[in-house]
Amino acid sequence: MPVRAEIQHALIDLYESLFARFGPQHWWPGDSPTEIAIGAVLTQNTSWSNVEKAIANLRAQDALDFDALLKLGDGELAEIIRPAGYYNTKSRYLKHLANFVKTLPTGRLDDLKRLDLADARRRLLAVKGIGPETADSILLYACDMPTFVVDAYTRRVLSRHGLIEASASYDDIKRLVEDALPRETLLFNEFHALIVKLCKEHCRTTAQCARCPWEHHPHDASP
């Protein structure tokens, strides 16, 4: 079903307003596709500052590499990534991801780029510990594939402004944005990052609407 014109216009206006105020966000922080993918797993249920500490620990151990991760014992890897929280669980998830990547033709994330996007996403979602947000983060930021990442910030902004129902699913929100905007990797990259920026500065749990780039749009104060 086509996106209603007013919703499409609102999403385009939101993107343009945020970009005009904040500019390019240069996301995702990471020096390689592998580091970005590892960060996408580590950031589950924690802040990015904690992930940075875990990434720094991995770098110090020369373990920002899927082969290196697989050589580490479960307890050893868990201790290295301890700052990211849920370290025992995340150490297993990282190894599941590493084992998945090693099954690809050349054993590199770049192999996903050779697949149809839907197929690449389906394969990632079959990896234990990789949910929709993590899969889309890997595909968008590590593989440069045009898929939109939905997170709690996205849900907060769009629901506050009446663009989605409170009960909307991850896939409902993803489909809404992707159908409303040109399917371009850079645009999806920037839009997600700009929404994060907006929520950190203005659209917090308690809205801070003064000088919000999108303050002229009606909203309520619900989180």
C-alpha positions in Angstrom: 0.0 0.0 0.0 1.5 3.4 -1.0 2.5 5.8 1.8 0.0 8.6 2.3 1.2 11.8 0.8 1.1 13.8 4.0 3.3 11.1 5.8 5.7 11.0 2.9 6.0 14.8 2.9 6.5 14.8 6.7 9.3 12.3 6.5 11.0 14.2 3.7 10.6 17.4 5.7 12.0 15.8 8.8 15.1 14.6 7.0 15.7 17.9 5.3 15.2 19.8 8.5 17.6 17.7 10.5 20.2 17.7 7.8 20.0 21.5 7.5 20.5 21.9 11.2 23.0 19.1 12.0 24.8 18.3 8.7 26.5 15.0 7.9 26.9 12.7 10.9 29.7 10.5 9.4 28.2 7.3 10.8 28.9 4.5 11.6 32.1 5.0 13.7 34.5 2.2 12.8 37.6 1.7 10.8 36.5 -1.4 8.8 33.3 -3.3 8.0 34.4 -6.0 10.5 34.7 -3.4 13.3 31.4 -1.9 12.4 29.7 -5.3 12.5 31.3 -6.2 15.8 30.1 -2.8 17.2 26.6 -3.5 16.0 26.5 -6.6 18.1 28.1 -5.0 21.1 25.8 -2.0 21.1 22.8 -4.1 21.9 21.2 -2.9 25.2 24.1 -0.6 26.1 25.5 2.9 25.3 28.0 3.6 22.6 30.5 4.8 25.2 30.6 1.3 26.7 31.0 -0.2 23.2 34.0 2.1 22.5 35.7 0.6 25.6 35.0 -2.9 24.5 36.3 -2.1 20.9 39.4 -0.6 22.4 40.0 -3.8 24.4 39.6 -5.9 21.3 41.9 -3.7 19.3 44.6 -3.9 22.1 44.3 -7.7 21.8 44.5 -7.6 17.9 41.1 -9.2 18.0 39.0 -6.9 15.7 39.0 -9.7 13.2 36.6 -12.7 12.8 39.4 -15.2 12.7 40.9 -13.8 15.9 37.5 -13.8 17.6 37.1 -17.5 16.9 40.6 -18.3 18.3 39.7 -16.8 21.7 38.2 -18.9 24.4 34.6 -18.0 25.4 35.6 -16.7 28.8 38.6 -14.8 27.4 36.4 -13.0 24.8 33.8 -12.3 27.4 36.3 -10.7 29.7 37.7 -8.5 26.8 34.2 -7.1 25.9 33.1 -6.8 29.6 32.5 -3.0 29.3 29.7 -3.6 26.8 27.6 -5.5 29.3 25.9 -8.9 28.8 29.4 -10.0 27.9 28.9 -13.7 28.2 25.9 -13.5 25.8 27.5 -11.1 23.4 30.7 -13.2 23.2 28.6 -16.1 22.0 26.8 -13.8 19.5 30.1 -12.5 18.2 31.2 -16.0 17.6 28.0 -17.0 15.9 28.5 -14.0 13.6 32.1 -14.9 13.0 31.2 -18.5 12.1 28.5 -17.2 9.7 30.9 -14.9 7.9 33.4 -17.8 7.5 30.8 -19.8 5.7 30.6 -17.1 3.0 32.5 -17.7 -0.3 35.5 -15.6 0.6 34.9 -15.5 4.3 34.4 -11.7 4.3 31.4 -9.5 4.9 31.8 -8.1 1.4 30.3 -11.4 0.1 26.9 -10.2 1.4 27.0 -7.3 -1.2 26.9 -9.9 -4.0 23.5 -11.1 -2.7 20.0 -9.7 -3.2 19.4 -7.4 -0.2 16.4 -9.5 1.0 18.5 -12.7 0.9 21.4 -11.1 2.7 19.1 -9.8 5.4 17.4 -13.2 5.7 20.7 -15.0 6.1 21.9 -12.5 8.8 18.6 -12.9 10.7 19.1 -16.6 10.8 22.3 -16.1 12.9 21.6 -16.4 16.6 21.8 -13.1 18.4 21.3 -11.0 15.2 17.9 -9.3 15.3 16.4 -6.9 12.8 18.1 -3.8 14.1 21.5 -5.4 14.3 21.1 -7.1 10.8 20.1 -3.8 9.2 23.0 -1.9 11.0 25.4 -4.4 9.5 23.9 -4.3 6.0 23.7 -0.5 6.0 26.9 0.6 7.7 29.3 -2.3 7.1 28.0 -3.4 3.7 26.7 -0.2 2.2 23.3 -1.7 1.3 20.2 0.4 1.2 18.2 -0.8 4.2 16.8 1.5 6.9 17.7 0.9 10.6 14.8 1.3 13.1 15.7 1.9 16.7 13.9 3.2 19.8 14.8 6.7 18.8 13.1 6.3 15.4 10.0 5.0 17.1 9.9 7.8 19.6 10.2 10.6 17.0 7.7 9.1 14.6 5.1 8.2 17.2 5.3 11.6 18.9 4.6 13.3 15.7 1.7 10.9 14.8 3.4 9.3 11.8 3.1 5.7 13.2 0.8 3.9 15.6 2.2 3.1 19.0 1.7 -0.6 18.2 3.7 -0.4 14.9 6.2 -3.3 14.4 9.8 -2.9 13.5 9.0 -4.0 9.9 6.0 -1.6 9.7 8.2 1.3 10.5 11.0 0.2 8.3 8.6 -0.3 5.4 7.0 3.2 6.0 10.4 5.0 5.8 11.7 2.9 2.9 8.5 3.5 0.8 8.5 7.2 1.5 12.1 8.0 0.6 14.4 7.2 -2.3 16.1 3.9 -1.6 19.6 5.2 -1.2 22.3 4.0 1.1 23.7 7.4 2.0 20.2 8.8 2.7 19.2 6.0 5.0 22.6 6.2 6.7 22.2 10.0 7.3 18.5 9.8 8.3 19.1 7.2 11.0 22.1 9.0 12.4 20.2 12.4 12.3 17.3 10.9 14.3 19.8 9.7 16.9 21.3 13.2 17.1 17.8 14.7 17.4 16.9 12.5 20.3 20.1 13.1 22.1 19.6 16.9 21.9 15.9 17.5 21.8 13.5 14.5 21.6 14.5 13.0 24.9 12.3 10.9 27.1 11.0 14.3 28.3 10.9 16.4 25.1 13.1 19.4 25.0 11.3 21.2 22.2 13.0 24.7 22.3 14.9 25.3 19.1 14.2 21.8 17.8 14.8 21.7 14.1 11.3 20.2 13.7 9.6 22.2 16.4 6.9 23.5 14.0 5.3 20.0 13.8 2.6 19.1 16.4 3.4 16.4 18.8 2.5 15.2 22.3 4.8 14.7 25.2 4.6 10.9 25.3 8.0 9.0 25.1 
